[in-house]
Amino acid sequence: MRPALLSICVVLLAAGPVAAGTTAFVGARLIPVDGPEIPDGILVIKDGVISRIGACDQVKIPAGATAIDAASRTIMPGLVDTHSHIGGFRAADKSGPLQPGVRIRDGLNVFDAGYRRAVAGGLTTLNVMPGSGYLSSGQTIYLKMRRTGPGTKIFTPRDLAYTSADGQRVLGGLKMANGTNSQRKPPFPGTRAKSAYLVRESFIKAQEYAAKIEAADGDTGELPPRDLDLETLVEVLNGERVVHHHTHRADDIMTVLRLQQEFGFKVVLHHLSEGWKVADQIAAAGAACSLINIDSPGGKLEAAELRFETGAVLAAAGVLVAYHTDDWITDSRLFLRSAALGVRGGLDRATALKSVTLNGAIMLDLDDRIGSLTKGKDADFIVLDGDPLSVYTRVLQTWVEGEMVFDYNDPADRLHAEGGQGAAKDMEPFLCCYENGGES
């Protein structure tokens, strides 16, 4: 039986923004992701963190809390997109194929309307990447989708970024790629073998650079000249930065795994159109996989064998699987559909829900903060009007750190959710073959 609300103020879900403090969502269908669903539950958030979660007859609503009647609604964790290009994807330039020291955050526009589309789709965390027309096009950045736009305090990418525990380091990975995208005229490689050669050569230089720094033992006179590219690759070798690697064909996937074994870096494989062919090898390497689902024909030749079944095949082999948008390739507003298409391809429901939440958080090393409705984690969640895997379901609200950042009942937010004049006038599209002969 649902506990009496006593003197607690009960607010209808559609009533608009809720004041700061302790808030309880009452009567919702809760999908924690890391545990069984709760048909009639209570979710309590306090100071931007989940403080209580459970069935209505088991959870006590704190005195003085604002209670929201969430009956007939579904609440699940905010969605995690492991591969997005919202806000500007350009980092490296045409001067060379390997530029790991370039930072995508120096080219991001936090006022881009794409962030409003993202929260309209329920996305609360993004891994924003440079493009893949290079063997390495630079450093990615992990963003928390706090409210952007006029009247906010968000002015720079750092205002959105996840940072290290001490607040000193902006978190992100390193974008790398192989296959056809990076095969261009010199100084770019013209073949797959030369591509692997250049990557191997760069990692060897990074190993030598690290050895010189260690040998200097703090003596500034003995330190090698600072090299931003090699610094970044040393971070990769030290396990401080994950490689997010664009790769489609089975032979290209195996090349990445050989390089991973040779240099010992942590890698998340992205796209994997032919990942179903080498699922056991991927599992043996311990590599995680971030997949894309595209439900219409076309695109590049090396993605011709992309299948909905890939997620199920990889998961059955023991691989950690997530989906991503590659926005604009897949619109952020339709991200939940990727999980649904995974189910169509044979993926079980529980893994499908994790594939857009907790599994992505694990790949970004953020699962201690996000990805599930767990006590102590950030209050990042979405409110739906139906099942998350139904094409008819809408995202009604998106909450980040206990603040509502999207409300479907707000006309300005609805504009970004549904489209129309003025919804995305300042956006720069990221399209396959938009630049550099085929970035994605």
URWO-V698866 format. One line per field, one symbol per residue. psi: psi as a letter, one per 20 degrees, with the letter a starting at -180 (. if undefined). A space follows every 10 residues. Layout:
BEGIN
psi: ???
END
This chain:
BEGIN
psi: ppqqicjppp pqhjiaqqqq bpppopjqop nhgjrqqohn rpppqpljqp hqpaqhjipp pqpiqpppok qjqpprqqqo oinqjpioip erajiriomh ipphhijqoi jpihhhhghh jjpipqopqr akjqhojapr poppmrprap jrjohrhhhi qqrrhijhpp qrbpprqabh gjnaqqjqqi rgghghghgg gghghhghgh hhgghhlioh iiqqqpohgh gghhhghjji pppooppfqh hhghgghghg hhikqpqppq flhkhhhkgh hgghikpqpo rpppkqraaq hijhkpqhig gggghhijqp prqrhkpigp phikhhhghh hgghjipqgg hghhijeghh hghjkjiihr iqnppirqmo rqpqjaphjp iipqohqppp ljpoipohip hghhghhirr pihkhjqpqo qpjhqkjlq.
END
